[in-house]
Each structure stands twice: as structure tokens, then as C-alpha cells.
């Protein structure tokens, strides 16, 4: 076990080992008592815990790489849960502008107010705070974890435009560049950025981040994740059968990282439990095509 002073120190198994107490029901899966992604996370990899602590201590963003479904996006809300911090998230798209992460100006509302002769003399009334603004200047004094999800979907200029705000944890307000929004000492946010590696990120941006890359999950990790999410509905034998199939598929496909994800593994396992399907049956052959194959290279569809 790695020995160092941890600011972030989660339970090694994310509170979800097979013999742990039952998990409380969530709104997403209350019928079966399954935990939602932001309610449980298996921190059984010392490297990712170290990466979180390095980012916290250096004040740098944590940039996460890995295939879809590897747990990149669900790490941030679970870090916030463990630390007791607020959580803000923004899913980046091809249309995302740098300002969207700081603020949004409601031009339509201002136009309507002007036409109705109700124009507010305070221009700030037409600005909405973005995730970084809310994290830099928390109204309740509670520190925040911010998730900027799938940054590789954005225009290539967006990552570099964040170097200033993320480096100084400050930015000028849009209506008065003499006034600055700044994170106060002791209130600095923890910024998590994810990428599916679909587009190369600028080197200056990479240099200013702490970087961690998720690999394909091991069998032991899959079992721990299943136990954490399924609670009292956890079946070790069934979970092992589905996990073994996941690993066998990964050995067939051209790119192992492109094999079934942890999220797809959970979907298949929940379907088996809810529908009473077991591996080796005709029903399983159909179910695995629907939940795990998904036209992956090297896997022929049934039928």
C-alpha cells in the first residue's frame, strides 16, 4: 500500500464489498435497490487515488483518459461525495464556447425586456453563472468539484482558452474587466476533465494538468463494482459468469479497450437478475447480443 499524507482518502473498496451492508435505494433504481453511479465508486486502484491527491495538492486539474464506460465521468461526483463538497458538471459538445463554462448572457431576455420597456439597468442581471464561476465563488462557502466532461468534443481552441482561468483560478467579470472573480484561499475547487481521446489535446493544456488513464477493468474490479451497485441483489456466481464473458470478448475484439465497458457489464448483469436469465441459455445468447455485442468488430450478431 502506498504511504503518503492523503487529503482524499476513500474506503479502499468504495463501500461496496460483497459482504458489506446493503446499499440504500436510489431514485434511479429504487425498484431493485441498485445504487446510482454518483452514489458509489470502487476506489480499489491506488493509482487513481494518488492522482486525485496530487491534483488536490498541486491545484491542477485532473485530466482523465479512457474508453467510454470506464468510470471517468462518475469519479468526480464520488470524489465530491467523499469530501463533502458541492458538485457542478458541464458536458462539453462541439458547440460549447469557452464562455459557457464561465457564464452565459441571456440576449433574448434582454431584448424582450427592452421591447417591453422593462430593461434592467444592472447588466449583470442578464448573466447566468457557469460551473467554473459557481466553483470559484461559492455562495455557501463550501468547496466544489467541477466536472468538464468530454472536452475532446470541443473546438480545439477551447482547452487553451481555459489555461488562464484554470491556472489562476480567476477571470474578469464579463461586464467589467476591472472586477475579477477569484477563488479565495481555502475555497479552491477541484476540477476534473475527461476525454475519450477522440481528438488530440494541445500540449500546453496537457502540461498544466495531472493526467491519469483508465485501462480495461480486471475481473476482481468488475465483481467489486457489481457488489457495490447491486447491494443485496448481488449474486457472486452469476456476476463471475458475466465477468468471465466480458474478459473473453475483450480477448477477441481488435482493440481490447473497445470491448464491453463496466457500464455495459452492469446493464447485462441487472438484466439477468431482473429477467431471470442465466449464461449458457438461449435467452442469454440473445441478451448478450443486445447488451454486450453491439456490432463490435470481431463479434458476429446472432440470428
C-alpha positions in Angstrom: 0.0 0.0 0.0 1.2 3.5 -0.9 2.2 5.6 2.1 1.6 9.4 1.9 -0.5 12.1 3.5 -3.9 12.0 1.9 -6.4 14.8 1.6 -8.7 12.4 -0.3 -8.8 9.0 1.5 -11.8 6.9 0.4 -12.7 3.5 1.6 -10.5 1.1 -0.5 -13.4 -0.8 -1.9 -15.8 2.2 -2.3 -18.1 0.9 0.4 -19.3 -1.9 -1.7 -17.5 -5.2 -1.0 -19.7 -8.3 -1.4 -20.2 -8.7 2.3 -20.9 -5.1 3.1 -24.2 -3.8 4.5 -27.0 -3.2 2.0 -26.9 0.0 -0.1 -29.8 2.4 0.3 -32.2 2.6 -2.6 -31.7 5.4 -5.2 -34.2 7.2 -7.3 -32.7 5.8 -10.5 -33.0 2.1 -9.5 -35.3 2.2 -6.5 -37.3 -0.8 -7.6 -34.3 -3.1 -7.3 -32.3 -1.2 -4.7 -29.4 -0.6 -7.1 -27.1 2.3 -6.4 -26.7 5.1 -8.9 -23.3 6.0 -10.4 -22.9 9.1 -8.2 -23.6 7.1 -5.0 -20.9 4.5 -5.1 -17.5 4.1 -6.7 -14.9 1.4 -6.2 -11.6 3.1 -5.3 -9.6 -0.1 -5.4 -6.8 1.3 -7.6 -4.2 3.1 -5.5 -3.0 5.0 -8.6 -6.3 6.9 -9.2 -6.4 7.8 -5.5 -2.9 9.1 -5.8 -3.8 11.1 -8.9 -6.7 12.7 -7.1 -4.4 13.7 -4.2 -1.7 15.0 -6.5 -4.2 17.2 -8.3 -5.7 18.4 -5.0 -2.3 19.3 -3.5 -0.9 21.0 -6.7 -4.1 22.8 -7.5 -4.0 21.4 -11.1 -7.0 20.0 -13.0 -7.1 16.2 -13.2 -7.4 15.1 -16.8 -8.8 11.6 -17.2 -8.4 9.4 -20.3 -10.0 6.1 -21.0 -12.6 4.3 -23.1 -16.3 5.2 -22.7 -17.8 3.5 -19.7 -14.5 3.1 -17.8 -15.6 5.3 -14.9 -14.1 8.7 -15.9 -17.3 10.8 -15.5 -18.5 9.1 -12.3 -15.2 9.7 -10.5 -15.9 13.4 -10.0 -19.3 13.2 -8.2 -17.9 10.4 -6.0 -14.9 12.5 -5.0 -17.3 15.3 -4.1 -19.4 12.8 -2.1 -16.4 11.5 -0.1 -15.0 15.0 0.5 -18.5 16.5 1.3 -18.0 19.2 -1.4 -20.5 20.7 -3.8 -20.6 19.3 -7.3 -21.0 21.1 -10.7 -20.9 19.4 -14.1 -20.9 20.5 -17.7 -21.0 18.1 -20.7 -18.9 19.6 -23.5 -20.2 19.5 -27.1 -18.9 20.7 -30.4 -21.0 23.9 -29.8 -19.5 24.7 -26.4 -17.8 28.1 -26.2 -15.2 28.9 -23.5 -17.6 31.5 -22.0 -20.2 28.8 -21.5 -18.0 27.4 -18.7 -17.8 30.8 -17.0 -21.1 32.5 -17.8 -24.0 32.8 -20.2 -25.5 36.0 -21.4 -29.3 35.9 -22.0 -29.5 38.2 -25.0 -33.1 37.2 -25.8 -34.3 38.1 -22.3 -32.6 41.5 -22.5 -34.1 42.1 -25.9 -37.6 41.2 -24.6 -37.1 43.5 -21.6 -36.0 46.3 -23.9 -39.0 45.9 -26.1 -41.3 45.8 -23.1 -39.5 48.8 -21.6 -38.5 46.8 -18.5 -34.8 46.9 -19.2 -32.8 46.3 -16.1 -30.1 49.0 -15.6 -27.9 46.3 -14.0 -26.4 44.4 -16.9 -25.3 41.6 -14.6 -29.0 40.6 -14.2 -28.7 39.1 -17.7 -25.8 36.9 -17.0 -26.1 33.3 -15.6 -23.1 31.9 -13.7 -21.4 28.9 -15.3 -19.9 25.9 -13.5 -16.5 27.5 -13.0 -17.9 30.7 -11.7 -20.0 28.9 -9.2 -17.0 26.9 -8.1 -14.6 29.8 -7.9 -17.0 31.9 -5.9 -19.3 29.6 -3.9 -22.2 31.3 -2.2 -22.3 28.9 0.7 -18.5 28.8 1.4 -18.4 25.1 0.5 -15.6 24.0 -1.9 -16.6 22.4 -5.2 -15.7 19.6 -7.5 -16.3 20.6 -11.1 -16.6 18.0 -14.0 -15.9 19.2 -17.5 -16.9 16.1 -19.4 -15.7 15.0 -22.9 -13.5 18.0 -23.6 -12.2 16.4 -26.8 -15.7 17.0 -28.3 -15.0 20.8 -28.2 -13.3 23.1 -30.7 -9.5 22.7 -30.4 -9.2 26.3 -29.2 -11.4 25.6 -26.1 -8.8 23.8 -24.0 -6.2 26.6 -24.5 -8.8 29.2 -23.6 -9.1 27.6 -20.2 -5.4 27.9 -19.3 -5.9 31.4 -17.8 -9.0 30.7 -15.6 -7.8 27.2 -14.5 -4.2 28.4 -13.9 -5.0 31.5 -11.8 -8.5 30.3 -10.6 -9.8 33.7 -11.6 -11.3 35.6 -14.5 -12.7 39.1 -15.1 -16.4 39.5 -15.0 -17.8 40.0 -18.5 -19.3 43.4 -18.0 -16.3 45.0 -16.2 -12.8 43.7 -16.8 -11.6 45.6 -13.7 -13.5 43.3 -11.4 -12.3 39.7 -11.0 -14.0 36.5 -9.9 -11.3 34.7 -7.8 -11.2 31.6 -5.7 -10.4 32.5 -2.1 -7.6 30.6 -0.2 -9.2 27.5 1.2 -12.1 27.6 -1.2 -10.2 26.4 -4.4 -12.2 24.0 -6.5 -11.1 20.6 -7.7 -11.5 20.4 -11.5 -11.9 17.0 -13.2 -11.7 16.9 -17.0 -12.5 13.8 -19.1 -11.5 12.9 -22.6 -12.4 9.8 -24.8 -9.2 10.6 -26.8 -11.1 11.3 -30.0 -9.1 14.4 -30.6 -5.6 15.3 -29.6 -5.5 17.9 -26.9 -3.0 20.9 -27.1 0.3 20.2 -25.4 0.2 23.4 -23.3 -3.1 22.2 -21.9 -1.7 18.8 -21.1 1.3 20.3 -19.3 -0.9 22.1 -16.9 -2.9 19.0 -15.9 -2.4 16.0 -13.8 -3.1 13.1 -16.1 -4.5 9.6 -15.4 -5.5 7.0 -17.9 -8.0 4.2 -17.1 -7.3 0.8 -18.5 -9.7 -2.1 -19.0 -11.1 -3.4 -15.7 -9.9 -6.6 -14.1 -12.2 -9.5 -13.1 -11.8 -8.6 -9.5 -12.7 -5.0 -10.1 -15.8 -6.0 -12.1 -17.0 -8.1 -9.2 -16.4 -5.3 -6.7 -18.3 -2.8 -8.9 -21.2 -5.2 -9.2 -21.3 -5.8 -5.4 -21.3 -2.0 -4.8 -24.1 -1.3 -7.3 -26.4 -4.3 -6.7 -26.2 -4.5 -2.9 -28.4 -7.3 -1.6 -29.2 -8.4 -5.1 -25.6 -9.3 -5.7 -25.1 -12.9 -6.9 -21.3 -13.8 -6.9 -21.7 -16.9 -9.2 -23.8 -15.1 -11.8 -21.5 -12.0 -11.6 -18.5 -14.2 -12.2 -20.0 -15.8 -15.2 -20.9 -12.4 -16.8 -17.5 -11.0 -15.9 -15.7 -14.0 -17.5 -17.7 -13.5 -20.7 -16.7 -9.8 -20.7 -13.0 -10.8 -20.4 -13.4 -13.4 -23.2 -14.9 -10.8 -25.5 -12.0 -8.5 -24.8 -9.6 -11.1 -26.0 -11.5 -11.4 -29.3 -12.0 -7.8 -30.4 -9.3 -6.0 -32.3 -8.9 -3.3 -29.6 -9.4 -4.7 -26.0 -10.2 -1.2 -24.7 -13.1 -1.1 -27.1 -14.7 -4.2 -25.6 -17.7 -4.1 -23.3 -17.5 -1.4 -20.7 -18.2 -1.6 -17.0 -21.5 0.2 -17.6 -22.5 -2.4 -20.2 -21.4 -5.2 -17.8 -23.8 -3.8 -15.2 -26.6 -3.5 -17.7 -26.2 -7.1 -18.7 -26.0 -8.2 -15.1 -29.0 -6.2 -14.0 -31.0 -7.6 -17.0 -30.0 -11.2 -16.0 -31.2 -10.6 -12.4 -34.4 -8.9 -13.3 -35.4 -11.3 -16.1 -34.1 -14.5 -14.5 -31.6 -15.2 -17.3 -28.5 -17.3 -16.8 -25.4 -17.6 -19.0 -25.5 -20.7 -21.2 -29.1 -20.5 -22.1 -30.8 -19.4 -25.4 -32.1 -16.3 -23.6 -28.5 -15.4 -22.6 -27.4 -15.7 -26.2 -29.9 -13.1 -27.2 -29.4 -10.9 -24.1 -25.6 -10.7 -24.6 -26.1 -9.6 -28.2 -28.3 -6.7 -27.1 -26.2 -5.6 -24.1 -22.6 -6.5 -24.9 -22.0 -7.2 -28.6 -23.5 -4.0 -30.2 -21.9 -4.7 -33.6 -18.4 -4.7 -32.2 -15.6 -5.7 -34.6 -15.0 -9.4 -34.4 -18.3 -10.3 -32.8 -20.9 -11.7 -35.1 -24.5 -10.9 -34.3 -26.9 -13.8 -33.7 -29.8 -14.6 -35.9 
